[in-house]
Amino acid sequence: MAKDAKSTKKLRHNRSTLTHKVGYALTHPGRVAPYLRRAARDTWLRLKHPDHVGYYRAVMASDTRRNPEAAVGSQTHERWLALGQMQFDYLIEHGLRPGHRMLDIGCGNLRGGWRFIDYLDRGNYYGIDISPDILIAAKKTLVERGLQDKLPHLTITGDLVLDFLPDDHFDVVHAHSVFSHSPLEVIEECLAHVGRVLTDKGFFDFTFDRTEGAEHQVLREDFYYRTETLLGLARKHGLHGRFMADWERRPHGQSKIRVSRSPLPDPDPHDEPSGPQTPVRTLPA
């Protein structure tokens, strides 16, 4: 069993309850003041921006001004590099090839994106984000890495309808640490439309904060969902989905689901997130 495998007890925590907050404060007293400052800031931003996209765009603007790498969830440059490498390695293992076209939803400041841009053929990387501030930081990353000649597409968006993108175009769609910050209606909007832009053999991988207890949110920034809820939404919109157990053994706090227009291999009925790796469909070369 991997050392970082998620425990059942941890997966049943409801971080929105007063009991959890008090217990966390008692065991982590140094984090109380930063939490209260963030709660106050987020309350003010929610009052100014009642819609979730507007609110989270303001959150990203605030966070990016302080530190673009921290804005995408990496508190150190080393962690930023490691998480980007983790995303890249996983998709390479699952069949990503230079000739494939990739859509990176919530590309941020190219934590993983710069590696994909470097690897893919010229023009084959499409990154979208709701934050103009983080896309400016993404362009700086592009320049720092000397990847201008790969001609990536970096586009701001205000929703996940994806109506500006062509049908049957992407071999891989990828959303890392996006649905963990999204209410259910935003996730459903994406799942309702992503099948149109996927090729018949392509797939969409997304991470999410998993719970086995009550679904909940913290500060309207961190959302916890049951696997069955998200797989059910995928089925509702004609997509085949499965929980990716092999991702679970990576040193990352979120879980991963893959959806596709075409059927995915059935998982081993005895497989658990911390158990043996199940067979997964990879992309054709």
ROFI-174026 format. One record per residue (C-alpha): x, y, z; chain; residue in three letters. Coordinates in steps of 0.001 Angstrom, whole numbers, m for minus. Layout:
% ROFI-174026
<atom xx="X" yy="Y" zz="Z" chaine="A" residu="ala"/>
...
END
This chain:
% ROFI-174026
<atom xx="0" yy="0" zz="0" chaine="A" residu="met"/>
<atom xx="1295" yy="3451" zz="m841" chaine="A" residu="ala"/>
<atom xx="2235" yy="5579" zz="2128" chaine="A" residu="lys"/>
<atom xx="77" yy="8427" zz="865" chaine="A" residu="asp"/>
<atom xx="m3018" yy="6292" zz="190" chaine="A" residu="ala"/>
<atom xx="m6121" yy="8047" zz="1430" chaine="A" residu="lys"/>
<atom xx="m7565" yy="6606" zz="4621" chaine="A" residu="ser"/>
<atom xx="m11292" yy="5939" zz="4944" chaine="A" residu="thr"/>
<atom xx="m11376" yy="8062" zz="8098" chaine="A" residu="lys"/>
<atom xx="m9838" yy="11047" zz="6315" chaine="A" residu="lys"/>
<atom xx="m12209" yy="10670" zz="3383" chaine="A" residu="leu"/>
<atom xx="m15192" yy="10906" zz="5739" chaine="A" residu="arg"/>
<atom xx="m14094" yy="14207" zz="7274" chaine="A" residu="his"/>
<atom xx="m16511" yy="17084" zz="6753" chaine="A" residu="asn"/>
<atom xx="m14271" yy="20127" zz="6804" chaine="A" residu="arg"/>
<atom xx="m17218" yy="22515" zz="6853" chaine="A" residu="ser"/>
<atom xx="m18448" yy="21500" zz="10326" chaine="A" residu="thr"/>
<atom xx="m17735" yy="23548" zz="13430" chaine="A" residu="leu"/>
<atom xx="m16355" yy="20448" zz="15154" chaine="A" residu="thr"/>
<atom xx="m13738" yy="19945" zz="12446" chaine="A" residu="his"/>
<atom xx="m12805" yy="23642" zz="12388" chaine="A" residu="lys"/>
<atom xx="m12350" yy="23800" zz="16166" chaine="A" residu="val"/>
<atom xx="m10300" yy="20612" zz="16201" chaine="A" residu="gly"/>
<atom xx="m8151" yy="21812" zz="13329" chaine="A" residu="tyr"/>
<atom xx="m7586" yy="25163" zz="15030" chaine="A" residu="ala"/>
<atom xx="m6506" yy="23476" zz="18244" chaine="A" residu="leu"/>
<atom xx="m3993" yy="21247" zz="16463" chaine="A" residu="thr"/>
<atom xx="m2787" yy="23939" zz="14011" chaine="A" residu="his"/>
<atom xx="m2917" yy="27240" zz="15945" chaine="A" residu="pro"/>
<atom xx="m501" yy="28957" zz="13574" chaine="A" residu="gly"/>
<atom xx="m2990" yy="28615" zz="10707" chaine="A" residu="arg"/>
<atom xx="m5916" yy="30285" zz="12450" chaine="A" residu="val"/>
<atom xx="m4961" yy="33902" zz="11655" chaine="A" residu="ala"/>
<atom xx="m4274" yy="33228" zz="7928" chaine="A" residu="pro"/>
<atom xx="m7576" yy="31348" zz="7693" chaine="A" residu="tyr"/>
<atom xx="m9505" yy="34238" zz="9246" chaine="A" residu="leu"/>
<atom xx="m7824" yy="36736" zz="6907" chaine="A" residu="arg"/>
<atom xx="m8721" yy="34611" zz="3896" chaine="A" residu="arg"/>
<atom xx="m12296" yy="34126" zz="5120" chaine="A" residu="ala"/>
<atom xx="m12725" yy="37883" zz="5517" chaine="A" residu="ala"/>
<atom xx="m11270" yy="38577" zz="2067" chaine="A" residu="arg"/>
<atom xx="m13409" yy="35901" zz="432" chaine="A" residu="asp"/>
<atom xx="m16572" yy="37172" zz="2107" chaine="A" residu="thr"/>
<atom xx="m15880" yy="40625" zz="654" chaine="A" residu="trp"/>
<atom xx="m15187" yy="39185" zz="m2807" chaine="A" residu="leu"/>
<atom xx="m18400" yy="37143" zz="m2745" chaine="A" residu="arg"/>
<atom xx="m20375" yy="40281" zz="m1964" chaine="A" residu="leu"/>
<atom xx="m18787" yy="42041" zz="m4944" chaine="A" residu="lys"/>
<atom xx="m19058" yy="39031" zz="m7278" chaine="A" residu="his"/>
<atom xx="m22126" yy="36870" zz="m6526" chaine="A" residu="pro"/>
<atom xx="m21534" yy="34568" zz="m9518" chaine="A" residu="asp"/>
<atom xx="m18891" yy="31886" zz="m8961" chaine="A" residu="his"/>
<atom xx="m16764" yy="32651" zz="m12026" chaine="A" residu="val"/>
<atom xx="m16568" yy="36346" zz="m11175" chaine="A" residu="gly"/>
<atom xx="m15778" yy="35525" zz="m7558" chaine="A" residu="tyr"/>
<atom xx="m13058" yy="33012" zz="m8358" chaine="A" residu="tyr"/>
<atom xx="m11555" yy="35285" zz="m11001" chaine="A" residu="arg"/>
<atom xx="m11184" yy="37903" zz="m8246" chaine="A" residu="ala"/>
<atom xx="m9634" yy="35296" zz="m5934" chaine="A" residu="val"/>
<atom xx="m7085" yy="34400" zz="m8604" chaine="A" residu="met"/>
<atom xx="m6282" yy="38062" zz="m9242" chaine="A" residu="ala"/>
<atom xx="m5595" yy="38553" zz="m5541" chaine="A" residu="ser"/>
<atom xx="m3529" yy="35376" zz="m5194" chaine="A" residu="asp"/>
<atom xx="m1574" yy="35941" zz="m8419" chaine="A" residu="thr"/>
<atom xx="m485" yy="39394" zz="m7286" chaine="A" residu="arg"/>
<atom xx="1182" yy="37754" zz="m4288" chaine="A" residu="arg"/>
<atom xx="2689" yy="34720" zz="m6008" chaine="A" residu="asn"/>
<atom xx="1532" yy="33068" zz="m9275" chaine="A" residu="pro"/>
<atom xx="2873" yy="29671" zz="m8234" chaine="A" residu="glu"/>
<atom xx="1046" yy="29800" zz="m4900" chaine="A" residu="ala"/>
<atom xx="m2087" yy="30946" zz="m6763" chaine="A" residu="ala"/>
<atom xx="m2229" yy="27555" zz="m8497" chaine="A" residu="val"/>
<atom xx="m1694" yy="25704" zz="m5221" chaine="A" residu="gly"/>
<atom xx="2100" yy="25335" zz="m5005" chaine="A" residu="ser"/>
<atom xx="3645" yy="26907" zz="m1920" chaine="A" residu="gln"/>
<atom xx="7224" yy="26408" zz="m3131" chaine="A" residu="thr"/>
<atom xx="8866" yy="26427" zz="m6551" chaine="A" residu="his"/>
<atom xx="10037" yy="22868" zz="m5952" chaine="A" residu="glu"/>
<atom xx="6432" yy="21752" zz="m5369" chaine="A" residu="arg"/>
<atom xx="5317" yy="23661" zz="m8475" chaine="A" residu="trp"/>
<atom xx="7857" yy="21753" zz="m10529" chaine="A" residu="leu"/>
<atom xx="7009" yy="18415" zz="m8904" chaine="A" residu="ala"/>
<atom xx="3261" yy="18727" zz="m9479" chaine="A" residu="leu"/>
<atom xx="3783" yy="19704" zz="m13095" chaine="A" residu="gly"/>
<atom xx="6078" yy="16718" zz="m13586" chaine="A" residu="gln"/>
<atom xx="3496" yy="14440" zz="m11974" chaine="A" residu="met"/>
<atom xx="783" yy="15553" zz="m14392" chaine="A" residu="gln"/>
<atom xx="3111" yy="15162" zz="m17363" chaine="A" residu="phe"/>
<atom xx="4426" yy="11727" zz="m16396" chaine="A" residu="asp"/>
<atom xx="917" yy="10376" zz="m15829" chaine="A" residu="tyr"/>
<atom xx="m354" yy="11325" zz="m19272" chaine="A" residu="leu"/>
<atom xx="2808" yy="10077" zz="m20972" chaine="A" residu="ile"/>
<atom xx="2273" yy="6724" zz="m19242" chaine="A" residu="glu"/>
<atom xx="m1300" yy="6765" zz="m20540" chaine="A" residu="his"/>
<atom xx="m325" yy="7233" zz="m24146" chaine="A" residu="gly"/>
<atom xx="59" yy="10960" zz="m24806" chaine="A" residu="leu"/>
<atom xx="2120" yy="11442" zz="m27975" chaine="A" residu="arg"/>
<atom xx="3552" yy="14566" zz="m29689" chaine="A" residu="pro"/>
<atom xx="987" yy="14443" zz="m32496" chaine="A" residu="gly"/>
<atom xx="m1994" yy="14538" zz="m30138" chaine="A" residu="his"/>
<atom xx="m4021" yy="17676" zz="m29542" chaine="A" residu="arg"/>
<atom xx="m4545" yy="18624" zz="m25909" chaine="A" residu="met"/>
<atom xx="m6955" yy="20996" zz="m24179" chaine="A" residu="leu"/>
<atom xx="m5794" yy="22051" zz="m20699" chaine="A" residu="asp"/>
<atom xx="m8755" yy="23470" zz="m18740" chaine="A" residu="ile"/>
<atom xx="m7586" yy="25776" zz="m15965" chaine="A" residu="gly"/>
<atom xx="m4051" yy="25871" zz="m17332" chaine="A" residu="cys"/>
<atom xx="m2963" yy="28431" zz="m14718" chaine="A" residu="gly"/>
<atom xx="588" yy="29676" zz="m15082" chaine="A" residu="asn"/>
<atom xx="1564" yy="26496" zz="m16973" chaine="A" residu="leu"/>
<atom xx="2676" yy="24453" zz="m13987" chaine="A" residu="arg"/>
<atom xx="2180" yy="21319" zz="m16062" chaine="A" residu="gly"/>
<atom xx="1447" yy="23146" zz="m19297" chaine="A" residu="gly"/>
<atom xx="4982" yy="24169" zz="m20177" chaine="A" residu="trp"/>
<atom xx="6032" yy="20518" zz="m20204" chaine="A" residu="arg"/>
<atom xx="3117" yy="19601" zz="m22474" chaine="A" residu="phe"/>
<atom xx="3869" yy="22534" zz="m24779" chaine="A" residu="ile"/>
<atom xx="7508" yy="21449" zz="m25032" chaine="A" residu="asp"/>
<atom xx="6527" yy="17840" zz="m25759" chaine="A" residu="tyr"/>
<atom xx="3620" yy="18274" zz="m28170" chaine="A" residu="leu"/>
<atom xx="3952" yy="19258" zz="m31812" chaine="A" residu="asp"/>
<atom xx="3735" yy="22952" zz="m32593" chaine="A" residu="arg"/>
<atom xx="257" yy="24371" zz="m32082" chaine="A" residu="gly"/>
<atom xx="m1169" yy="21255" zz="m30419" chaine="A" residu="asn"/>
<atom xx="m1566" yy="22700" zz="m26911" chaine="A" residu="tyr"/>
<atom xx="m4662" yy="24727" zz="m26001" chaine="A" residu="tyr"/>
<atom xx="m4784" yy="26238" zz="m22522" chaine="A" residu="gly"/>
<atom xx="m7832" yy="28042" zz="m21159" chaine="A" residu="ile"/>
<atom xx="m8439" yy="29793" zz="m17845" chaine="A" residu="asp"/>
<atom xx="m10966" yy="32166" zz="m16296" chaine="A" residu="ile"/>
<atom xx="m8236" yy="34427" zz="m14918" chaine="A" residu="ser"/>
<atom xx="m6529" yy="37026" zz="m17139" chaine="A" residu="pro"/>
<atom xx="m3973" yy="37589" zz="m14376" chaine="A" residu="asp"/>
<atom xx="m2840" yy="33961" zz="m14299" chaine="A" residu="ile"/>
<atom xx="m2687" yy="33862" zz="m18120" chaine="A" residu="leu"/>
<atom xx="m299" yy="36807" zz="m18047" chaine="A" residu="ile"/>
<atom xx="1814" yy="34748" zz="m15651" chaine="A" residu="ala"/>
<atom xx="1485" yy="31808" zz="m18069" chaine="A" residu="ala"/>
<atom xx="2959" yy="33886" zz="m20875" chaine="A" residu="lys"/>
<atom xx="5881" yy="34776" zz="m18616" chaine="A" residu="lys"/>
<atom xx="6459" yy="31062" zz="m17986" chaine="A" residu="thr"/>
<atom xx="6368" yy="30476" zz="m21737" chaine="A" residu="leu"/>
<atom xx="9049" yy="33113" zz="m22283" chaine="A" residu="val"/>
<atom xx="11199" yy="31877" zz="m19391" chaine="A" residu="glu"/>
<atom xx="11143" yy="28371" zz="m20883" chaine="A" residu="arg"/>
<atom xx="11867" yy="29623" zz="m24401" chaine="A" residu="gly"/>
<atom xx="8794" yy="27925" zz="m25878" chaine="A" residu="leu"/>
<atom xx="7405" yy="30732" zz="m28036" chaine="A" residu="gln"/>
<atom xx="8052" yy="28823" zz="m31267" chaine="A" residu="asp"/>
<atom xx="5703" yy="26006" zz="m30140" chaine="A" residu="lys"/>
<atom xx="2798" yy="28428" zz="m30711" chaine="A" residu="leu"/>
<atom xx="507" yy="27326" zz="m27863" chaine="A" residu="pro"/>
<atom xx="m3021" yy="28698" zz="m27684" chaine="A" residu="his"/>
<atom xx="m3700" yy="30514" zz="m24384" chaine="A" residu="leu"/>
<atom xx="m7252" yy="31783" zz="m24109" chaine="A" residu="thr"/>
<atom xx="m9371" yy="33390" zz="m21413" chaine="A" residu="ile"/>
<atom xx="m12877" yy="32015" zz="m20937" chaine="A" residu="thr"/>
<atom xx="m15866" yy="32903" zz="m18811" chaine="A" residu="gly"/>
<atom xx="m17488" yy="29463" zz="m18788" chaine="A" residu="asp"/>
<atom xx="m16916" yy="25841" zz="m19735" chaine="A" residu="leu"/>
<atom xx="m19348" yy="25611" zz="m22637" chaine="A" residu="val"/>
<atom xx="m16304" yy="25371" zz="m24970" chaine="A" residu="leu"/>
<atom xx="m18363" yy="26750" zz="m27863" chaine="A" residu="asp"/>
<atom xx="m15348" yy="28467" zz="m29463" chaine="A" residu="phe"/>
<atom xx="m13608" yy="25115" zz="m30009" chaine="A" residu="leu"/>
<atom xx="m14191" yy="22689" zz="m32921" chaine="A" residu="pro"/>
<atom xx="m15962" yy="19318" zz="m32829" chaine="A" residu="asp"/>
<atom xx="m14003" yy="16049" zz="m32552" chaine="A" residu="asp"/>
<atom xx="m10711" yy="17857" zz="m32127" chaine="A" residu="his"/>
<atom xx="m8924" yy="16913" zz="m28890" chaine="A" residu="phe"/>
<atom xx="m7272" yy="13606" zz="m28083" chaine="A" residu="asp"/>
<atom xx="m6788" yy="14640" zz="m24457" chaine="A" residu="val"/>
<atom xx="m8695" yy="17107" zz="m22321" chaine="A" residu="val"/>
<atom xx="m7148" yy="17734" zz="m18917" chaine="A" residu="his"/>
<atom xx="m8323" yy="19633" zz="m15843" chaine="A" residu="ala"/>
<atom xx="m6004" yy="19511" zz="m12857" chaine="A" residu="his"/>
<atom xx="m7287" yy="21025" zz="m9603" chaine="A" residu="ser"/>
<atom xx="m10225" yy="22732" zz="m11327" chaine="A" residu="val"/>
<atom xx="m13273" yy="20771" zz="m10178" chaine="A" residu="phe"/>
<atom xx="m11881" yy="20871" zz="m6636" chaine="A" residu="ser"/>
<atom xx="m12710" yy="24603" zz="m6769" chaine="A" residu="his"/>
<atom xx="m15987" yy="24336" zz="m8678" chaine="A" residu="ser"/>
<atom xx="m19639" yy="24082" zz="m7623" chaine="A" residu="pro"/>
<atom xx="m21588" yy="21238" zz="m9159" chaine="A" residu="leu"/>
<atom xx="m23287" yy="23395" zz="m11804" chaine="A" residu="glu"/>
<atom xx="m19893" yy="24400" zz="m13247" chaine="A" residu="val"/>
<atom xx="m18764" yy="20767" zz="m13365" chaine="A" residu="ile"/>
<atom xx="m21993" yy="19735" zz="m15083" chaine="A" residu="glu"/>
<atom xx="m21615" yy="22522" zz="m17629" chaine="A" residu="glu"/>
<atom xx="m18212" yy="21146" zz="m18571" chaine="A" residu="cys"/>
<atom xx="m19369" yy="17521" zz="m18738" chaine="A" residu="leu"/>
<atom xx="m22353" yy="18553" zz="m20861" chaine="A" residu="ala"/>
<atom xx="m20087" yy="20005" zz="m23554" chaine="A" residu="his"/>
<atom xx="m16686" yy="18314" zz="m23378" chaine="A" residu="val"/>
<atom xx="m17824" yy="15276" zz="m25368" chaine="A" residu="gly"/>
<atom xx="m18382" yy="17449" zz="m28427" chaine="A" residu="arg"/>
<atom xx="m14741" yy="18575" zz="m28578" chaine="A" residu="val"/>
<atom xx="m13253" yy="15148" zz="m27805" chaine="A" residu="leu"/>
<atom xx="m12315" yy="12718" zz="m30546" chaine="A" residu="thr"/>
<atom xx="m14084" yy="9380" zz="m30456" chaine="A" residu="asp"/>
<atom xx="m11048" yy="7704" zz="m28861" chaine="A" residu="lys"/>
<atom xx="m9988" yy="10691" zz="m26771" chaine="A" residu="gly"/>
<atom xx="m10459" yy="11103" zz="m23027" chaine="A" residu="phe"/>
<atom xx="m10960" yy="13782" zz="m20402" chaine="A" residu="phe"/>
<atom xx="m9050" yy="13444" zz="m17126" chaine="A" residu="asp"/>
<atom xx="m9975" yy="15619" zz="m14157" chaine="A" residu="phe"/>
<atom xx="m8965" yy="15667" zz="m10519" chaine="A" residu="thr"/>
<atom xx="m11343" yy="16360" zz="m7651" chaine="A" residu="phe"/>
<atom xx="m11403" yy="16445" zz="m3865" chaine="A" residu="asp"/>
<atom xx="m12998" yy="13147" zz="m2896" chaine="A" residu="arg"/>
<atom xx="m15177" yy="12448" zz="101" chaine="A" residu="thr"/>
<atom xx="m16939" yy="9279" zz="1198" chaine="A" residu="glu"/>
<atom xx="m19116" yy="11227" zz="3601" chaine="A" residu="gly"/>
<atom xx="m21355" yy="14243" zz="3099" chaine="A" residu="ala"/>
<atom xx="m20499" yy="16421" zz="130" chaine="A" residu="glu"/>
<atom xx="m19476" yy="19873" zz="1302" chaine="A" residu="his"/>
<atom xx="m17491" yy="23014" zz="560" chaine="A" residu="gln"/>
<atom xx="m15165" yy="25305" zz="2492" chaine="A" residu="val"/>
<atom xx="m15185" yy="29077" zz="1801" chaine="A" residu="leu"/>
<atom xx="m16776" yy="28390" zz="m1610" chaine="A" residu="arg"/>
<atom xx="m13239" yy="27633" zz="m2788" chaine="A" residu="glu"/>
<atom xx="m12773" yy="23973" zz="m1914" chaine="A" residu="asp"/>
<atom xx="m15484" yy="21498" zz="m2916" chaine="A" residu="phe"/>
<atom xx="m15640" yy="17837" zz="m1859" chaine="A" residu="tyr"/>
<atom xx="m17612" yy="15339" zz="m3951" chaine="A" residu="tyr"/>
<atom xx="m18404" yy="11655" zz="m3868" chaine="A" residu="arg"/>
<atom xx="m17053" yy="9690" zz="m6821" chaine="A" residu="thr"/>
<atom xx="m20540" yy="8396" zz="m7630" chaine="A" residu="glu"/>
<atom xx="m21876" yy="11935" zz="m7994" chaine="A" residu="thr"/>
<atom xx="m19385" yy="12873" zz="m10701" chaine="A" residu="leu"/>
<atom xx="m19626" yy="9550" zz="m12524" chaine="A" residu="leu"/>
<atom xx="m23402" yy="9969" zz="m12508" chaine="A" residu="gly"/>
<atom xx="m23110" yy="13410" zz="m14093" chaine="A" residu="leu"/>
<atom xx="m20875" yy="11970" zz="m16802" chaine="A" residu="ala"/>
<atom xx="m23428" yy="9242" zz="m17569" chaine="A" residu="arg"/>
<atom xx="m26213" yy="11839" zz="m17686" chaine="A" residu="lys"/>
<atom xx="m24391" yy="13538" zz="m20554" chaine="A" residu="his"/>
<atom xx="m23608" yy="10382" zz="m22500" chaine="A" residu="gly"/>
<atom xx="m20042" yy="9870" zz="m21296" chaine="A" residu="leu"/>
<atom xx="m18389" yy="6723" zz="m20043" chaine="A" residu="his"/>
<atom xx="m16400" yy="7250" zz="m16861" chaine="A" residu="gly"/>
<atom xx="m14206" yy="5489" zz="m14357" chaine="A" residu="arg"/>
<atom xx="m12229" yy="6197" zz="m11235" chaine="A" residu="phe"/>
<atom xx="m8479" yy="6136" zz="m11919" chaine="A" residu="met"/>
<atom xx="m7027" yy="4003" zz="m9138" chaine="A" residu="ala"/>
<atom xx="m3461" yy="4229" zz="m10425" chaine="A" residu="asp"/>
<atom xx="m3438" yy="8009" zz="m9839" chaine="A" residu="trp"/>
<atom xx="m4435" yy="7393" zz="m6226" chaine="A" residu="glu"/>
<atom xx="m1002" yy="6034" zz="m5414" chaine="A" residu="arg"/>
<atom xx="727" yy="9255" zz="m6488" chaine="A" residu="arg"/>
<atom xx="1738" yy="11810" zz="m3827" chaine="A" residu="pro"/>
<atom xx="m1205" yy="14100" zz="m4520" chaine="A" residu="his"/>
<atom xx="m4180" yy="14901" zz="m2301" chaine="A" residu="gly"/>
<atom xx="m6831" yy="14772" zz="m5014" chaine="A" residu="gln"/>
<atom xx="m8393" yy="11851" zz="m6863" chaine="A" residu="ser"/>
<atom xx="m8893" yy="11449" zz="m10612" chaine="A" residu="lys"/>
<atom xx="m11715" yy="10409" zz="m12941" chaine="A" residu="ile"/>
<atom xx="m11477" yy="9728" zz="m16673" chaine="A" residu="arg"/>
<atom xx="m14432" yy="10145" zz="m19032" chaine="A" residu="val"/>
<atom xx="m14733" yy="9381" zz="m22727" chaine="A" residu="ser"/>
<atom xx="m17291" yy="9171" zz="m25516" chaine="A" residu="arg"/>
<atom xx="m16264" yy="5536" zz="m26025" chaine="A" residu="ser"/>
<atom xx="m16497" yy="2756" zz="m23413" chaine="A" residu="pro"/>
<atom xx="m13555" yy="2484" zz="m21029" chaine="A" residu="leu"/>
<atom xx="m12223" yy="m856" zz="m19761" chaine="A" residu="pro"/>
<atom xx="m14110" yy="m2249" zz="m16779" chaine="A" residu="asp"/>
<atom xx="m12162" yy="m1931" zz="m13529" chaine="A" residu="pro"/>
<atom xx="m11163" yy="m4989" zz="m11572" chaine="A" residu="asp"/>
<atom xx="m14066" yy="m5534" zz="m9099" chaine="A" residu="pro"/>
<atom xx="m11522" yy="m6265" zz="m6357" chaine="A" residu="his"/>
<atom xx="m9531" yy="m3123" zz="m6998" chaine="A" residu="asp"/>
<atom xx="m9456" yy="m337" zz="m4430" chaine="A" residu="glu"/>
<atom xx="m7673" yy="3038" zz="m4635" chaine="A" residu="pro"/>
<atom xx="m4736" yy="1649" zz="m2658" chaine="A" residu="ser"/>
<atom xx="m4783" yy="m1801" zz="m4289" chaine="A" residu="gly"/>
<atom xx="m3214" yy="m3230" zz="m7451" chaine="A" residu="pro"/>
<atom xx="m3291" yy="m1091" zz="m10561" chaine="A" residu="gln"/>
<atom xx="m6250" yy="m1767" zz="m12855" chaine="A" residu="thr"/>
<atom xx="m5946" yy="m1899" zz="m16631" chaine="A" residu="pro"/>
<atom xx="m6730" yy="1439" zz="m18264" chaine="A" residu="val"/>
<atom xx="m7250" yy="2465" zz="m21836" chaine="A" residu="arg"/>
<atom xx="m4453" yy="4575" zz="m23248" chaine="A" residu="thr"/>
<atom xx="m4425" yy="6691" zz="m26368" chaine="A" residu="leu"/>
<atom xx="m3374" yy="5270" zz="m29694" chaine="A" residu="pro"/>
<atom xx="24" yy="6450" zz="m30846" chaine="A" residu="ala"/>
END
